[in-house]
C-alpha cells in the first residue's frame, strides 16, 4: 500500500515539469546537467557567481549571478520564482588548494551549503540533489568502494563536503528534506555536441592537462607519483563521463523521498591508472604526449574506484558514455575545437605549470 502510493507520487513528479534552482550551474558538470534538465522538459535556473563557471556554458538559460556566501542574495534568488527543487553543484574542489586554504573550503563547501539549506527552508523547498565526492572515503581501497565503505576523508576538501553531507542527512531527519547526495568519482569528457566541456583556470586535472600537451600548450604531462601501491605504481581512479553524471542528476531528481537523504556513488566502475589514461590520450590524439615523473600531490589517495550497484538500482542509471576511449575522445573533440575553452577572461592569472627536472618516464 505504502509502496504503491509512493511509486505513484514518484511517477507524478517524474512526469511533471519542475522549476529547478541550480547552484553552480555554469560550471563544468552543472552546465551539462542544466542542458539535460532542459531536454527532459524541466525549467533550470542557474545561480552562479561565475568565479569558475562560464556565462557561455549556460547561454539561453536564466542566470542569476550571485554568491552563496551572500545570504540575502541567496534568499532573494530563491524567492524569485516558485522552485520545486534545488540542485547544488557550487563549491570548491581542489585537494591541494584545500590543504593550503582549509578555511576557504569549509566556508565555500560547508558554510555556504548551510546558507542554502536555510534559505530553502524559508522558501519551503524540500527537495535537494547535492554534489559530493568519492574523496569522502579516503582510500586506499583495494576493491570497489560501496557507499557503506568507512568514511575517512584525508584532506580538507573531502572533510568540508562530508560535513555538508551530514548536515543534509540531519535536515532530512528533522525537517523532512528529501535529498540524494551524489558522490562523484572522476568527472571527465565533454558533451557529444562539442560545445560544452572542461575549462578550469588553473587546470589541474589529468585528462585536460594531457590533452594540453597534445595541443602544444604545455611541454609534457607530469605523473604525480609512481611509487603508489598500485599495479603500475601510479594512482588509480574511476573516470566517469560528464554526460552520465548529468543523467544521474535527472534521475535522482525524480526519485527524492521526503525525510530521506541517501548517498550514491557515480563512477564507471572501472579502475584506470594515470599511465593508462595517458596511453589512451596518446592513442586518441596520435601525439606522443611526453610525461615526466613528478612528486606526488599531497592529499591524493592511491586508489579509488566505485561500486555503482546502488546507482544502478536506486536511480536506474547506467554509465553509457564512460568507456575511457569515449571520455578521452569527447574531451579531445572539445579541447581541439576550443583550445581557449570558452574564451572568457580568466578571473585569476593562470600560473605557469611547474615541471620539476626529474627523470623523464616516457
Ligand atoms: N595527475 C597527474 N598529473 C596531472 C594531473 C593529475 O599525475 O597533471 C594525477 C593525480 O595525482 C591523480 C590523478 O592524476 O592521481 C587524477 O587527478 P585529477 O586531478 O584529474 O583528479 P582527482 O582524482 O585529484 O580528483
Boltz pocket constraint, residues with backbone or C-beta under 6 A from the ligand:
constraints:
  - pocket:
      binder: B
      contacts: [[A, 93], [A, 95], [A, 185], [A, 186], [A, 204], [A, 205], [A, 206], [A, 207], [A, 209], [A, 221], [A, 222], [A, 223], [A, 224], [A, 225], [A, 235], [A, 236], [A, 237], [A, 274], [A, 297], [A, 300], [A, 301]]
      max_distance: 6.0
